[in-house]
Amino acid sequence: HTRYGTVTGVQTCALPISVHAASYGLPGVTIDGNDVLAVRETSSEAIARARRGEGPTLIECKTYRWYFHAMRAVRPPETRPADEVAAWKARDPIARFTTHLIAQRQLSESDVGGLQREVARQLDEAVAFAEASPFPDPKDLLADMYA
């Protein structure tokens, strides 16, 4: 049985993931899920370990959901402190990695703008496709469902 606590309003496990992983005989690592390079490095090490036949690694990536679980026509009121949300938004993984790539001269501001426009174009196409598509047949609701 695991004890839980809260950190800045987020329910968390009181024991580090490495303790849980060790109870299953495997390594566990907790990393900043908003740090793209840390996630890549830790994942690469875990993949290499698995490919050597040394088994799985439990990786806990701590991050934060800025938005609600589900988008609705009328959003419920925000219950988290504004400074908490702002602090996590300041650690946005895309913005942080973009800044890193520009500092390393692997991308320019112009490249970033081009990528953003391409992503927006692809999203617009996907939305248009979805809106033009027929609704699924209700009889297919339980297709491929097994109990």
N, C-alpha and C positions, 0 to 999 in steps of 0.2 A: 504494500500500500504506500503510495507516494503522497507526501504533504505538499500543498500548494500555497503560494503566497502571491502578493501583488507588487509590481514594480511600476511606478508611474501609471497606475490604473490598469495595467495589463496583467492578467493571470499568468503566473509562471510557476514552473516546477521549482521547489526549494533546493533540490539536489542538482549538481551540475550533470550535464549529459554524459560526461565521461564516467561517472559513477554508475549510471544506468547501463551504459554500453559495456562496462567491465563486468557487470553481473551476467551478461550474455557472452562473455569471453571475447569481446572485440573492442578495438579502440574507439573512443568518442572524442569529438572535437567541437567546441563552440566557437563560432566566428561571427564577425559583423557581416550580416547578410547584405548590407548596403555598400560594402567594399568589394567591388567587382574583382579586383586583383587578388584579394585574400580568398574569395570564394573559388576563383580559378586555381590558385596555387594549392589550396587544401583539397579541392576536388581532383586535381591532377595527381596528387600524392595518393589519394584514396584509390583512384583508378589504377595507378601503377601497382599498388599493393594488391589489389584484387587480381590483376593480370599475372602477378607473380604466384598466384594461388594461395595467398595469405588471408583470403576472406574479405568480408565487407568491413566498412568503416561507417560509424554513425556520425553524421555531420549535422549539427544544429546551426542554422543560419538565422540569427536574430535580426528581425526587421519589423516594420510597422505598416499597418494598413491605414492609409490616409483617409480612405472613403468608407462608406458603409458596406455591409455584406451584399446588399442588393440595391440596385438603383430603382427608385420609385418616382412616380409622377410628383408626389409631395415628399420631400425628404424629411425624416424625423429630425428633431432638434439635436444639435451636437452636444454631447455630454462630457467630452474630454476637454481639459483646459486648453485654451488657444495657444499658450506658450509651449505646451507639450507637442501639439501638432506642428507648430512652426519649427520647433527644434528638429523634429524628424524630417520635415520637408527640406530643411537646410542641409540634410545629409542625403539628399536624393542620389541614388546610385548612378543614374544616367548622367546627371549634371556633374557629379564628381569624376566619373570616368571620362567624360568629354573634356573637362578641364585638364585632366592628366594627359590625354592624347594630344591636346593642343600644346601643352607645356613640353611634351616630348617631341613635338613637331611631326607627329604621325598623322594629324588632321589639321586643317586650317578652319577658320571661322566660316569660310566659303563652303568647304566640304560639309561642315555640320549643317549649314543652311540647306544645301542640296539634299542631304540625307533626310532632313526634316520634311522637305517638300515631297520627296519620294514616298516617305511613310504616310504622309497625309493623303497623297494620291491613291495609294494602295488601300487605305482605310475607306476613302470615299467610294472606291470601286466595290469593296466588300459590303459596305452598307447598301449601296445601290443594288447589288446582287441579292442581298437578303430581302430588301423591301420588294423586289420584283418577283421573288420566289413565292410559290403557293404555300399556304399553311400545310403542315403535315396532316395526313389522314388520322383522325382519332383512333381508328382501329389498330394503328401501328404503335400505339402507346406502350404496349407490353411486348412488342416484338423483341426477340433476343433477350428476354428477361428470364432468369432462372432462380429458383428458390431451393 
